Amino acid sequence: MLLEGQPEVAEAIELTQDCARLVRQRQGEQLDAWLARVAKSPIVALQCFAKGLTDDYDAVKAGLTLSWSNGPVEGQITRLKLLKRQMFGRASLALLEQRFVLTSERMQGQGHRLEEPSEAQARPAAA
């Protein structure tokens, strides 16, 4: 076999596949064991990757164990930033707000789920 003479390559493949499994199957409880295995391995690139994960350990662990995601919120922020870039230098904040509201209404009509603001959050209309 090709990997028989290359133990470091075989170990790198195994550790990488194990990391992918942790992410795909959301097995955060096995993260510590995987990090310990990487720390003992001679593969510097994986050790650097593991250090990055360790630096942001709480977020990584939460991402692998919790069922919720902030993806929808990030999507709304990205969409707002896109609209802001498109309107840069062209109009006031009021026009940008109107465009954002109109785009949101259009998305709701296409089956996208956007929550309506509660009455306490809704801003009174300008007189």
Secondary structure, 3 states (H helix, E strand, C coil): CHHHHCHHHHHHHHHHHHHHHHHHCCCHHHHHHHHHHHHHCCCHHHHHHHHHHHHCHHHHHHHHHCCCCCHHHHHHHHHHHHHHHHHCCCCCHHHHHHHHHHHHHHHHHCCCCCCCCCCCCCCCCCC
